[in-house]
């Protein structure tokens, strides 16, 4: 069938006794049926006709089946690519209403609606349905918010971030770690947002590369060494390493000469020599410290520390490293 208008995000269909008997799938969820039915016959189309069109509120559920708590109205969420567009002049429903019975301040709903509706931001894909998923899904939700920010070319406000986690919590609470309460998960969400440096369509290197090009080069890249300034693209390589270290904190970052060479449009061998001299203990720069040598055969890249930003481990310092 094809659902017209407002409909809820994915949920478990249960009996009145609370037993799971099925699943409502929406918001891009797909069920791909192939192969052979347990009875022995192949799956086939019995009738290739247009699907029945119905509004969610008009679905006649079988007796003894409930989709939510008793007396709870279906939450209205914005239309998807598979449902009719909102008529001209009509107000699209707030995506945050996908979390029913949540006490979200009106100011938070209005502001987060600007962020959410830009991409039909639905929190349903980030709600766990079993234990052990919440950390990964919060991290993914932070990436989605970064994607929204990238498209809107602005950062989310504190009110917007608070509204998202407030909508997420009542849906996720049955499956989160019981050792942590709502406040702890709010703190975890803010930490994930802070630590997530890239959007859904990026990774750590591409996000660091974008920042390296957009921001001023670190001072280490602009100082003349032995009276000779760094080549411009070598300065960009230093800026890339600087941004990667900011992302990793005190931990070493991964960087392969082939990946860096593609970004810099330089031969990877040249980039490898640059990285080597930046990390050489007896070289003129001493900006990097190579913490692990990679292996092409094992598909492992080198690991580095950007020395002006981090403190070396005690054993490294005792060995005379800069």
C-alpha positions as CSV (number, residue, x, y, z in Angstrom):
1,X,0.0,0.0,0.0
2,X,1.0,3.7,-0.3
3,X,0.4,5.8,2.7
4,X,-0.8,9.4,2.1
5,X,-0.1,12.3,4.3
6,X,1.4,12.0,7.8
7,X,2.6,8.6,9.1
8,X,4.8,7.4,12.0
9,X,8.5,6.4,11.8
10,X,9.4,2.7,12.0
11,X,8.0,0.9,15.0
12,X,7.4,-2.6,16.3
13,X,3.8,-3.9,15.9
14,X,2.7,-5.6,19.1
15,X,-0.3,-7.4,20.6
16,X,-2.2,-6.0,23.5
17,X,0.0,-8.3,25.7
18,X,3.1,-6.6,24.4
19,X,4.3,-9.4,22.1
20,X,6.2,-8.4,19.0
21,X,4.3,-9.6,15.9
22,X,5.6,-7.4,13.1
23,X,7.1,-4.2,12.1
24,X,5.9,-1.0,10.4
25,X,8.5,0.1,7.9
26,X,8.8,3.7,6.6
27,X,11.2,6.6,5.9
28,X,13.2,4.7,3.3
29,X,13.1,1.3,5.0
30,X,13.0,-1.4,2.4
31,X,12.2,-5.1,2.4
32,X,13.7,-7.0,-0.5
33,X,12.0,-10.4,-1.0
34,X,13.8,-12.9,-3.1
35,X,14.5,-16.6,-3.3
36,X,12.0,-19.3,-2.3
37,X,9.2,-19.4,0.2
38,X,9.5,-22.1,3.0
39,X,6.6,-24.0,1.3
40,X,8.9,-24.6,-1.7
41,X,7.5,-22.1,-4.3
42,X,9.4,-19.0,-5.6
43,X,8.2,-15.6,-4.7
44,X,6.3,-14.0,-7.5
45,X,4.0,-11.0,-8.2
46,X,0.5,-12.3,-8.0
47,X,-1.1,-9.0,-9.2
48,X,1.0,-6.2,-10.8
49,X,-1.4,-3.4,-10.0
50,X,-0.9,0.0,-8.4
51,X,-0.7,-0.1,-4.6
52,X,-3.8,0.8,-2.5
53,X,-3.7,4.4,-1.2
54,X,-4.7,5.1,2.3
55,X,-4.1,7.5,5.2
56,X,-2.4,6.0,8.2
57,X,-5.2,7.1,10.5
58,X,-7.6,5.0,8.4
59,X,-5.8,1.7,8.7
60,X,-8.1,-0.8,10.3
61,X,-5.8,-2.8,12.6
62,X,-6.7,-6.4,13.5
63,X,-8.3,-7.0,16.8
64,X,-5.7,-7.4,19.6
65,X,-3.1,-5.5,17.7
66,X,-1.8,-2.1,18.7
67,X,1.0,0.0,17.2
68,X,1.6,2.3,20.2
69,X,0.3,2.8,23.7
70,X,-3.4,3.0,24.1
71,X,-5.1,6.3,23.4
72,X,-2.0,7.6,21.6
73,X,-2.5,9.5,18.3
74,X,-0.2,8.7,15.4
75,X,2.7,11.2,15.2
76,X,2.7,13.3,12.0
77,X,6.0,13.5,10.3
78,X,6.9,15.3,7.1
79,X,6.2,13.7,3.8
80,X,8.8,11.6,2.2
81,X,9.7,11.2,-1.5
82,X,7.1,8.4,-1.7
83,X,4.2,10.5,-0.3
84,X,2.4,13.5,-1.8
85,X,4.1,16.9,-1.4
86,X,2.7,19.4,1.0
87,X,0.2,21.6,-0.9
88,X,1.3,25.1,-1.7
89,X,0.6,27.4,1.2
90,X,0.2,24.6,3.7
91,X,2.5,24.3,6.7
92,X,4.7,21.2,6.7
93,X,4.5,19.2,10.0
94,X,7.5,19.4,12.3
95,X,9.8,16.4,12.0
96,X,10.3,16.5,15.8
97,X,6.7,15.3,16.2
98,X,8.0,11.9,15.3
99,X,8.7,11.6,19.0
100,X,5.3,11.5,20.6
101,X,4.4,12.9,24.0
102,X,7.8,14.6,24.4
103,X,7.9,17.8,26.4
104,X,9.9,19.9,23.9
105,X,9.7,23.7,24.4
106,X,8.0,25.6,21.6
107,X,11.1,27.7,21.0
108,X,13.2,24.5,20.6
109,X,10.7,23.0,18.1
110,X,10.6,26.2,16.0
111,X,14.4,26.5,15.9
112,X,15.2,22.9,15.3
113,X,12.5,22.7,12.7
114,X,14.6,24.9,10.5
115,X,17.5,22.5,10.8
116,X,15.5,19.3,10.5
117,X,13.1,20.2,7.8
118,X,15.9,21.3,5.5
119,X,16.7,17.5,5.0
120,X,13.6,16.0,6.5
121,X,15.8,15.2,9.5
122,X,14.0,12.2,11.1
123,X,15.5,10.8,14.3
124,X,13.9,7.4,13.7
125,X,17.0,5.9,12.0
126,X,19.0,6.8,15.0
127,X,16.8,5.2,17.6
128,X,18.0,1.8,18.9
129,X,15.8,-1.2,18.9
130,X,18.0,-3.3,21.2
131,X,20.8,-2.9,23.7
132,X,24.3,-2.0,22.6
133,X,23.3,0.3,19.7
134,X,22.8,3.7,21.3
135,X,26.5,4.8,21.2
136,X,26.9,4.0,17.6
137,X,23.6,5.6,16.6
138,X,24.2,8.8,18.5
139,X,27.5,9.1,16.7
140,X,25.7,8.6,13.4
141,X,23.1,11.2,14.4
142,X,25.9,13.7,15.0
143,X,27.1,13.0,11.5
144,X,23.7,13.7,10.1
145,X,23.5,17.0,12.0
146,X,26.9,17.9,10.6
147,X,25.5,17.2,7.1
148,X,22.5,19.5,7.8
149,X,24.9,22.2,9.0
150,X,27.1,21.8,5.9
151,X,24.1,22.4,3.6
152,X,22.7,25.3,5.6
153,X,26.2,26.7,6.0
154,X,25.8,27.4,9.7
155,X,26.2,25.6,13.0
156,X,23.3,24.2,15.0
157,X,22.4,26.2,18.1
158,X,22.4,24.8,21.6
159,X,18.6,24.9,21.6
160,X,18.5,22.8,18.4
161,X,20.9,20.2,19.7
162,X,18.9,20.0,23.0
163,X,15.7,19.6,21.1
164,X,17.1,16.7,19.1
165,X,18.3,14.7,22.1
166,X,15.1,15.5,24.0
167,X,13.1,14.0,21.1
168,X,15.4,11.0,20.9
169,X,15.5,10.1,24.6
170,X,11.9,8.7,25.2
171,X,12.2,6.5,22.1
172,X,15.6,5.2,22.9
173,X,15.3,4.9,26.7
174,X,14.1,1.2,26.8
175,X,17.3,0.2,25.0
176,X,20.0,2.4,26.4
177,X,22.6,1.4,29.1
178,X,20.6,1.5,32.4
179,X,23.7,2.7,34.2
180,X,23.3,6.1,32.5
181,X,20.4,8.5,32.8
182,X,19.0,11.1,30.4
183,X,21.5,13.7,31.6
184,X,24.4,11.4,30.9
185,X,23.1,10.7,27.4
186,X,22.6,14.4,26.8
187,X,26.3,14.9,27.7
188,X,27.3,11.9,25.5
189,X,25.3,13.5,22.6
190,X,27.1,16.8,23.0
191,X,30.5,15.1,23.2
192,X,29.7,13.2,20.0
193,X,28.7,16.3,18.2
194,X,31.9,18.1,19.3
195,X,34.1,15.2,18.4
196,X,32.4,14.4,15.1
197,X,34.4,16.5,12.7
198,X,32.9,15.4,9.4
199,X,29.5,15.0,7.8
200,X,27.9,11.9,6.4
201,X,29.5,12.3,3.0
202,X,33.0,12.9,4.4
203,X,35.6,11.0,6.4
204,X,38.3,12.3,8.8
205,X,40.8,13.0,6.0
206,X,38.4,14.8,3.7
207,X,37.1,16.9,6.6
208,X,40.6,17.7,7.7
209,X,41.5,18.6,4.1
210,X,38.6,21.0,3.8
211,X,39.6,22.7,7.1
212,X,43.3,22.8,6.0
213,X,42.4,24.7,2.8
214,X,39.9,27.0,4.5
215,X,41.9,28.0,7.6
216,X,45.2,29.8,8.0
217,X,48.2,27.5,7.9
218,X,49.8,26.7,11.3
219,X,52.8,28.7,12.2
220,X,55.1,25.7,11.8
221,X,54.3,25.7,8.0
222,X,55.2,29.3,7.5
223,X,58.5,29.5,9.3
224,X,61.6,29.6,7.1
225,X,63.9,26.7,7.9
226,X,67.6,27.2,7.1
227,X,66.5,30.2,5.1
228,X,64.3,28.3,2.8
229,X,60.5,28.5,3.0
230,X,58.4,25.3,2.5
231,X,56.9,24.7,-0.9
232,X,53.3,25.8,-0.9
233,X,51.9,22.2,-1.2
234,X,54.2,21.0,1.5
235,X,52.7,23.8,3.7
236,X,49.2,22.3,2.8
237,X,50.5,18.9,3.9
238,X,51.5,20.3,7.3
239,X,48.1,22.0,7.6
240,X,46.4,18.7,6.8
241,X,48.5,16.9,9.5
242,X,47.6,19.8,11.9
243,X,43.9,19.3,11.3
244,X,44.1,15.5,11.7
245,X,45.8,15.9,15.0
246,X,43.1,18.3,16.2
247,X,40.6,15.6,15.4
248,X,42.5,12.8,17.1
249,X,43.3,14.8,20.3
250,X,46.4,13.2,21.9
251,X,46.1,10.0,19.8
252,X,48.2,9.4,16.7
253,X,46.5,10.0,13.3
254,X,46.7,7.8,10.2
255,X,47.9,9.3,6.9
256,X,49.1,7.5,3.8
257,X,51.2,9.2,1.2
258,X,48.9,7.9,-1.6
259,X,45.8,9.5,0.0
260,X,47.7,12.8,0.7
261,X,49.1,12.7,-2.8
262,X,45.7,12.6,-4.3
263,X,44.5,15.5,-2.3
264,X,47.6,17.6,-3.1
265,X,47.7,16.5,-6.7
266,X,51.3,15.4,-6.1
267,X,53.2,12.1,-6.8
268,X,52.8,9.9,-3.7
269,X,56.5,9.3,-3.6
270,X,57.2,13.1,-3.2
271,X,54.6,13.2,-0.4
272,X,56.3,10.2,1.3
273,X,59.6,12.1,1.2
274,X,58.0,15.2,2.6
275,X,56.4,13.2,5.5
276,X,59.7,11.5,6.2
277,X,61.6,14.8,6.5
278,X,58.9,16.4,8.6
279,X,59.3,13.4,11.0
280,X,63.1,13.1,10.8
281,X,64.8,13.5,14.2
282,X,67.8,15.0,12.5
283,X,65.9,17.0,10.0
284,X,65.3,20.8,9.9
285,X,61.5,20.6,10.8
286,X,60.8,18.0,13.5
287,X,57.1,18.7,13.2
288,X,55.9,15.1,13.1
289,X,56.8,11.9,15.0
290,X,56.2,8.7,13.2
291,X,54.6,6.4,15.7
292,X,54.1,3.3,13.5
293,X,55.3,2.3,10.1
294,X,52.5,1.1,7.8
295,X,52.5,-1.9,5.5
296,X,51.2,-1.8,1.9
297,X,50.7,-5.6,2.0
298,X,48.6,-5.4,5.1
299,X,46.9,-2.2,3.9
300,X,48.0,-0.3,7.0
301,X,49.1,3.4,6.8
302,X,51.7,5.2,8.8
303,X,50.7,6.8,12.1
304,X,52.0,10.2,13.2
305,X,51.8,12.7,16.0
306,X,51.9,16.4,15.3
307,X,54.5,17.4,17.9
308,X,53.5,21.1,18.5
309,X,50.0,19.9,19.6
310,X,50.7,16.9,21.7
311,X,52.8,15.6,24.6
312,X,55.0,12.6,23.7
313,X,54.7,9.4,25.8
314,X,57.3,9.3,28.6
315,X,59.3,6.5,26.9
316,X,59.5,8.5,23.7
317,X,60.8,11.6,25.6
318,X,63.3,9.5,27.5
319,X,64.7,8.3,24.1
320,X,65.5,11.9,23.1
321,X,62.6,12.6,20.7
322,X,61.9,16.2,20.0
